[in-house]
């Protein structure tokens, strides 16, 4: 069974499928212990790989190389990849999709923003003319073999949001995402216009969308939830706290609890899993 079909089947199952945003191999190694699906976040990758904001700096070969490393270490996890606007041109978008499917990505998200692009929960977003985006989307859909394709709109005008969501749902895209949804009521309105097409909801700490549980999202008819940055923001907070403590202690490292703390042994054990033969055997991961 292909990775695309596995993700498609999971989405079609009961409840809301969670996909956890990862930004490097270490964060993915931790996420893989808790969830069976990952979201390769553009926000996180831009921050981690370039030290830059998510406004269009990602070069597609870098993203493809990252996904290839992820698939090598996590052969059974779902990998949904953010490819932004397809790196501008439809021809490039199709080329990237071919590469990603060949190396084992489960799916991609293609947005309708125009350059300069923004994080989906930032102000100042601009969208392509709908027909121009649909042409790019349809070329991607014709290129993929079994890859899951999520059609994403970043429209902010209320009429345009619903119009685009309805038009995206009428394509052969597998899932529809309206990013930056501001309320439960708007989730309901979008769910109504997309009909039976699976719906994806993006949660990001400090973003524009409401904080909702998987149970609440399931009740609203949401099929997939991506959590873009829980690992990135947790790492930011933990590293800042650790270095503040190190400075306050005049450079003396804290004692590591051998049962629950993270030191050389715990870190090495985590990473050894990524080269162990057992990783080649499917395992049950709690969600």
HELIX and SHEET records of a PDB file:
HELIX    1   1 UNK A    3  UNK A   12  1                                  10    
HELIX    2   2 UNK A   25  UNK A   34  1                                  10    
HELIX    3   3 UNK A   42  UNK A   45  1                                   4    
HELIX    4   4 UNK A   46  UNK A   50  3                                   5    
HELIX    5   5 UNK A   60  UNK A   73  1                                  14    
HELIX    6   6 UNK A   90  UNK A  103  1                                  14    
HELIX    7   7 UNK A  130  UNK A  143  1                                  14    
HELIX    8   8 UNK A  158  UNK A  169  1                                  12    
HELIX    9   9 UNK A  184  UNK A  193  1                                  10    
HELIX   10  10 UNK A  214  UNK A  219  1                                   6    
HELIX   11  11 UNK A  230  UNK A  248  1                                  19    
HELIX   12  12 UNK A  264  UNK A  272  1                                   9    
HELIX   13  13 UNK A  273  UNK A  275  5                                   3    
HELIX   14  14 UNK A  277  UNK A  280  5                                   4    
SHEET    1   A 9 UNK A  17  UNK A  22  0                                        
SHEET    2   A 9 UNK A  37  UNK A  40  1                                        
SHEET    3   A 9 UNK A  78  UNK A  82  1                                        
SHEET    4   A 9 UNK A 107  UNK A 111  1                                        
SHEET    5   A 9 UNK A 148  UNK A 153  1                                        
SHEET    6   A 9 UNK A 175  UNK A 178  1                                        
SHEET    7   A 9 UNK A 198  UNK A 203  1                                        
SHEET    8   A 9 UNK A 224  UNK A 227  1                                        
SHEET    9   A 9 UNK A  17  UNK A  22  1                                        
END                                                                             
